[in-house]
Amino acid sequence: MTLTWEDGIPPVAGLLLAAGGGRRLGGRPKALLEHRGRTLAERAVAELAAGGCGPVHVVVGAAAADVRRRLARAARTTVTVVENPDWADGMGSSLCAGLASLAGTPVSAVLVMLVDQPGVGATAVARVLAAHRAGAGLVTASYAGRRGHPVLFARPHWPGVAASATGDRGARAYLRAHAAAVTTVACEDVADPDDIDVPADLVRLLG
């Protein structure tokens, strides 16, 4: 359940990075790949909402009009679609665009999810969110000791994250520089962080 100020608790935004063009997939945008009757973008939005995030913002780039149209059809969750004209520069530019889109919202933090990880769902989102509710300002899921997504940034960290986000590395440099402040939450028992990157990975969409 998404919490709001009406509950006396500030909400946490869900931010889905879904702008990539799928260059290594032959130019098939990952957001439009289908899994169990839904696009990966639709699936991820639903998982963010089910895990307790709201509002939900989605950063799009490649095939933006098609992704927007599919998300509009999935009307169960209200979504703000953010178009990133610089999406080809890498994940860093999409992260910055997403953070900028949330500047005027009354959220305490943002939880970031990647569109190409269909094995990461609401349970992992809820675990990372719970760590923030318990007081953590920087939180990452972990898989067998390795940090992964979802990743949560409390609002005071946003300027630093945006300043360090470049290329395809997103917030990696910021998290490394603030490693002592990062809370990790084990999620290997409830999520699979493997992504869809090359044609051989498409088999993961068949389950």
Contacts in CASP RR format, 6 or more apart in sequence:
PFRMAT RR
TARGET T0000
AUTHOR 0000-0000-0000
METHOD contacts of the structure
MODEL  1
MTLTWEDGIPPVAGLLLAAGGGRRLGGRPKALLEHRGRTLAERAVAELAA
GGCGPVHVVVGAAAADVRRRLARAARTTVTVVENPDWADGMGSSLCAGLA
SLAGTPVSAVLVMLVDQPGVGATAVARVLAAHRAGAGLVTASYAGRRGHP
VLFARPHWPGVAASATGDRGARAYLRAHAAAVTTVACEDVADPDDIDVPA
DLVRLLG
1 52 0 8 1.000
2 11 0 8 1.000
2 49 0 8 1.000
2 52 0 8 1.000
2 53 0 8 1.000
2 54 0 8 1.000
3 9 0 8 1.000
3 10 0 8 1.000
3 11 0 8 1.000
3 12 0 8 1.000
3 52 0 8 1.000
4 11 0 8 1.000
5 11 0 8 1.000
5 106 0 8 1.000
9 133 0 8 1.000
10 106 0 8 1.000
10 107 0 8 1.000
10 108 0 8 1.000
11 53 0 8 1.000
11 54 0 8 1.000
11 55 0 8 1.000
11 106 0 8 1.000
11 107 0 8 1.000
11 108 0 8 1.000
12 52 0 8 1.000
12 53 0 8 1.000
12 54 0 8 1.000
12 107 0 8 1.000
12 108 0 8 1.000
12 109 0 8 1.000
12 110 0 8 1.000
12 111 0 8 1.000
12 129 0 8 1.000
12 132 0 8 1.000
12 152 0 8 1.000
13 53 0 8 1.000
13 54 0 8 1.000
13 55 0 8 1.000
13 56 0 8 1.000
13 57 0 8 1.000
13 102 0 8 1.000
13 105 0 8 1.000
13 107 0 8 1.000
13 109 0 8 1.000
13 110 0 8 1.000
13 111 0 8 1.000
14 48 0 8 1.000
14 53 0 8 1.000
14 54 0 8 1.000
14 55 0 8 1.000
14 56 0 8 1.000
14 57 0 8 1.000
14 110 0 8 1.000
14 111 0 8 1.000
14 112 0 8 1.000
14 113 0 8 1.000
15 56 0 8 1.000
15 57 0 8 1.000
15 58 0 8 1.000
15 59 0 8 1.000
15 95 0 8 1.000
15 98 0 8 1.000
15 99 0 8 1.000
15 102 0 8 1.000
15 110 0 8 1.000
15 111 0 8 1.000
15 112 0 8 1.000
15 113 0 8 1.000
16 41 0 8 1.000
16 44 0 8 1.000
16 45 0 8 1.000
16 48 0 8 1.000
16 56 0 8 1.000
16 57 0 8 1.000
16 58 0 8 1.000
16 59 0 8 1.000
16 112 0 8 1.000
16 113 0 8 1.000
16 114 0 8 1.000
16 115 0 8 1.000
17 59 0 8 1.000
17 91 0 8 1.000
17 94 0 8 1.000
17 95 0 8 1.000
17 112 0 8 1.000
17 113 0 8 1.000
17 114 0 8 1.000
17 115 0 8 1.000
18 30 0 8 1.000
18 31 0 8 1.000
18 40 0 8 1.000
18 41 0 8 1.000
18 44 0 8 1.000
18 58 0 8 1.000
18 59 0 8 1.000
18 60 0 8 1.000
18 61 0 8 1.000
18 67 0 8 1.000
18 115 0 8 1.000
19 31 0 8 1.000
19 59 0 8 1.000
19 60 0 8 1.000
19 61 0 8 1.000
19 62 0 8 1.000
19 64 0 8 1.000
19 84 0 8 1.000
19 87 0 8 1.000
19 90 0 8 1.000
19 94 0 8 1.000
20 29 0 8 1.000
20 30 0 8 1.000
20 31 0 8 1.000
20 61 0 8 1.000
20 62 0 8 1.000
20 87 0 8 1.000
20 90 0 8 1.000
20 94 0 8 1.000
21 27 0 8 1.000
21 28 0 8 1.000
21 29 0 8 1.000
21 30 0 8 1.000
21 61 0 8 1.000
21 62 0 8 1.000
21 63 0 8 1.000
21 87 0 8 1.000
21 88 0 8 1.000
22 28 0 8 1.000
22 29 0 8 1.000
22 30 0 8 1.000
22 62 0 8 1.000
24 197 0 8 1.000
24 198 0 8 1.000
25 33 0 8 1.000
25 196 0 8 1.000
25 197 0 8 1.000
25 198 0 8 1.000
25 199 0 8 1.000
25 202 0 8 1.000
26 199 0 8 1.000
27 62 0 8 1.000
29 61 0 8 1.000
29 62 0 8 1.000
29 63 0 8 1.000
29 66 0 8 1.000
29 67 0 8 1.000
30 40 0 8 1.000
30 115 0 8 1.000
30 116 0 8 1.000
30 196 0 8 1.000
31 39 0 8 1.000
31 40 0 8 1.000
31 41 0 8 1.000
31 60 0 8 1.000
31 62 0 8 1.000
31 63 0 8 1.000
31 67 0 8 1.000
31 115 0 8 1.000
32 39 0 8 1.000
32 40 0 8 1.000
32 41 0 8 1.000
32 63 0 8 1.000
32 66 0 8 1.000
32 67 0 8 1.000
32 70 0 8 1.000
33 39 0 8 1.000
33 40 0 8 1.000
33 116 0 8 1.000
33 196 0 8 1.000
33 202 0 8 1.000
33 205 0 8 1.000
34 40 0 8 1.000
34 205 0 8 1.000
35 43 0 8 1.000
35 118 0 8 1.000
35 205 0 8 1.000
35 207 0 8 1.000
36 43 0 8 1.000
36 207 0 8 1.000
38 46 0 8 1.000
38 74 0 8 1.000
39 67 0 8 1.000
39 70 0 8 1.000
40 115 0 8 1.000
40 116 0 8 1.000
40 118 0 8 1.000
40 196 0 8 1.000
41 58 0 8 1.000
41 60 0 8 1.000
41 67 0 8 1.000
41 70 0 8 1.000
41 71 0 8 1.000
41 115 0 8 1.000
42 70 0 8 1.000
42 71 0 8 1.000
42 74 0 8 1.000
43 118 0 8 1.000
44 113 0 8 1.000
44 114 0 8 1.000
44 115 0 8 1.000
44 121 0 8 1.000
45 56 0 8 1.000
45 58 0 8 1.000
45 71 0 8 1.000
45 74 0 8 1.000
45 77 0 8 1.000
45 79 0 8 1.000
46 74 0 8 1.000
46 76 0 8 1.000
46 77 0 8 1.000
47 113 0 8 1.000
47 120 0 8 1.000
47 121 0 8 1.000
47 122 0 8 1.000
47 125 0 8 1.000
48 54 0 8 1.000
48 56 0 8 1.000
48 111 0 8 1.000
48 113 0 8 1.000
48 122 0 8 1.000
48 125 0 8 1.000
49 56 0 8 1.000
49 76 0 8 1.000
49 77 0 8 1.000
50 121 0 8 1.000
50 122 0 8 1.000
50 125 0 8 1.000
51 121 0 8 1.000
51 122 0 8 1.000
51 123 0 8 1.000
51 125 0 8 1.000
51 126 0 8 1.000
51 129 0 8 1.000
52 122 0 8 1.000
52 125 0 8 1.000
52 126 0 8 1.000
52 129 0 8 1.000
53 111 0 8 1.000
53 125 0 8 1.000
53 129 0 8 1.000
54 107 0 8 1.000
55 78 0 8 1.000
55 80 0 8 1.000
55 102 0 8 1.000
55 105 0 8 1.000
55 107 0 8 1.000
56 77 0 8 1.000
56 78 0 8 1.000
56 79 0 8 1.000
56 80 0 8 1.000
57 79 0 8 1.000
57 80 0 8 1.000
57 81 0 8 1.000
57 82 0 8 1.000
57 98 0 8 1.000
57 101 0 8 1.000
57 102 0 8 1.000
58 67 0 8 1.000
58 71 0 8 1.000
58 79 0 8 1.000
58 80 0 8 1.000
58 81 0 8 1.000
58 82 0 8 1.000
59 82 0 8 1.000
59 83 0 8 1.000
59 84 0 8 1.000
59 87 0 8 1.000
59 94 0 8 1.000
59 95 0 8 1.000
59 97 0 8 1.000
59 98 0 8 1.000
59 101 0 8 1.000
60 67 0 8 1.000
60 68 0 8 1.000
60 81 0 8 1.000
60 82 0 8 1.000
60 83 0 8 1.000
60 84 0 8 1.000
60 87 0 8 1.000
61 67 0 8 1.000
61 83 0 8 1.000
61 84 0 8 1.000
61 85 0 8 1.000
61 87 0 8 1.000
61 94 0 8 1.000
62 87 0 8 1.000
64 81 0 8 1.000
64 83 0 8 1.000
67 81 0 8 1.000
68 81 0 8 1.000
71 79 0 8 1.000
71 81 0 8 1.000
80 101 0 8 1.000
82 97 0 8 1.000
82 98 0 8 1.000
82 101 0 8 1.000
84 93 0 8 1.000
84 94 0 8 1.000
84 97 0 8 1.000
84 98 0 8 1.000
86 93 0 8 1.000
86 97 0 8 1.000
87 93 0 8 1.000
87 94 0 8 1.000
89 167 0 8 1.000
90 167 0 8 1.000
90 168 0 8 1.000
91 165 0 8 1.000
91 167 0 8 1.000
91 168 0 8 1.000
91 169 0 8 1.000
91 170 0 8 1.000
92 165 0 8 1.000
92 166 0 8 1.000
92 167 0 8 1.000
92 168 0 8 1.000
92 169 0 8 1.000
92 170 0 8 1.000
92 171 0 8 1.000
93 165 0 8 1.000
93 167 0 8 1.000
95 112 0 8 1.000
95 161 0 8 1.000
95 162 0 8 1.000
95 165 0 8 1.000
95 170 0 8 1.000
95 171 0 8 1.000
96 162 0 8 1.000
96 165 0 8 1.000
99 110 0 8 1.000
99 158 0 8 1.000
99 161 0 8 1.000
99 162 0 8 1.000
100 162 0 8 1.000
102 110 0 8 1.000
107 155 0 8 1.000
108 132 0 8 1.000
108 154 0 8 1.000
108 155 0 8 1.000
109 132 0 8 1.000
109 137 0 8 1.000
109 152 0 8 1.000
109 153 0 8 1.000
109 154 0 8 1.000
109 155 0 8 1.000
110 152 0 8 1.000
110 153 0 8 1.000
110 155 0 8 1.000
110 158 0 8 1.000
111 125 0 8 1.000
111 128 0 8 1.000
111 129 0 8 1.000
111 132 0 8 1.000
111 150 0 8 1.000
111 151 0 8 1.000
111 152 0 8 1.000
112 149 0 8 1.000
112 150 0 8 1.000
112 151 0 8 1.000
112 152 0 8 1.000
112 153 0 8 1.000
112 171 0 8 1.000
113 120 0 8 1.000
113 125 0 8 1.000
113 149 0 8 1.000
113 150 0 8 1.000
114 120 0 8 1.000
114 149 0 8 1.000
114 195 0 8 1.000
116 195 0 8 1.000
116 196 0 8 1.000
116 197 0 8 1.000
117 149 0 8 1.000
117 192 0 8 1.000
117 193 0 8 1.000
117 194 0 8 1.000
117 195 0 8 1.000
117 196 0 8 1.000
118 196 0 8 1.000
118 204 0 8 1.000
118 205 0 8 1.000
119 191 0 8 1.000
119 192 0 8 1.000
119 193 0 8 1.000
119 194 0 8 1.000
119 204 0 8 1.000
120 141 0 8 1.000
120 149 0 8 1.000
120 150 0 8 1.000
120 187 0 8 1.000
120 191 0 8 1.000
120 192 0 8 1.000
120 193 0 8 1.000
121 190 0 8 1.000
121 191 0 8 1.000
123 187 0 8 1.000
123 190 0 8 1.000
123 191 0 8 1.000
124 141 0 8 1.000
124 150 0 8 1.000
124 187 0 8 1.000
124 190 0 8 1.000
124 191 0 8 1.000
125 150 0 8 1.000
127 141 0 8 1.000
127 185 0 8 1.000
127 187 0 8 1.000
127 190 0 8 1.000
128 139 0 8 1.000
128 140 0 8 1.000
128 141 0 8 1.000
128 150 0 8 1.000
128 151 0 8 1.000
128 152 0 8 1.000
128 185 0 8 1.000
128 187 0 8 1.000
129 152 0 8 1.000
130 185 0 8 1.000
131 139 0 8 1.000
131 152 0 8 1.000
131 183 0 8 1.000
131 185 0 8 1.000
132 139 0 8 1.000
132 152 0 8 1.000
132 154 0 8 1.000
136 152 0 8 1.000
136 154 0 8 1.000
136 183 0 8 1.000
137 152 0 8 1.000
137 153 0 8 1.000
137 154 0 8 1.000
137 156 0 8 1.000
137 157 0 8 1.000
137 181 0 8 1.000
137 183 0 8 1.000
138 152 0 8 1.000
138 153 0 8 1.000
138 154 0 8 1.000
138 157 0 8 1.000
138 175 0 8 1.000
138 178 0 8 1.000
138 181 0 8 1.000
138 182 0 8 1.000
138 183 0 8 1.000
139 151 0 8 1.000
139 152 0 8 1.000
139 182 0 8 1.000
139 183 0 8 1.000
139 184 0 8 1.000
139 185 0 8 1.000
140 147 0 8 1.000
140 148 0 8 1.000
140 149 0 8 1.000
140 150 0 8 1.000
140 151 0 8 1.000
140 152 0 8 1.000
140 175 0 8 1.000
140 182 0 8 1.000
140 183 0 8 1.000
140 184 0 8 1.000
140 185 0 8 1.000
141 147 0 8 1.000
141 148 0 8 1.000
141 149 0 8 1.000
141 150 0 8 1.000
141 151 0 8 1.000
141 184 0 8 1.000
141 185 0 8 1.000
141 186 0 8 1.000
141 187 0 8 1.000
141 191 0 8 1.000
141 193 0 8 1.000
142 148 0 8 1.000
142 184 0 8 1.000
142 185 0 8 1.000
142 186 0 8 1.000
142 187 0 8 1.000
142 188 0 8 1.000
143 186 0 8 1.000
143 187 0 8 1.000
143 188 0 8 1.000
143 191 0 8 1.000
143 193 0 8 1.000
144 188 0 8 1.000
145 184 0 8 1.000
145 186 0 8 1.000
147 175 0 8 1.000
147 182 0 8 1.000
147 184 0 8 1.000
148 193 0 8 1.000
149 193 0 8 1.000
151 171 0 8 1.000
151 175 0 8 1.000
153 161 0 8 1.000
153 171 0 8 1.000
157 174 0 8 1.000
157 178 0 8 1.000
160 174 0 8 1.000
161 171 0 8 1.000
161 174 0 8 1.000
164 170 0 8 1.000
164 171 0 8 1.000
164 173 0 8 1.000
164 174 0 8 1.000
164 177 0 8 1.000
165 171 0 8 1.000
165 173 0 8 1.000
165 174 0 8 1.000
166 173 0 8 1.000
175 182 0 8 1.000
187 193 0 8 1.000
194 201 0 8 1.000
194 204 0 8 1.000
195 201 0 8 1.000
196 202 0 8 1.000
196 204 0 8 1.000
196 205 0 8 1.000
END
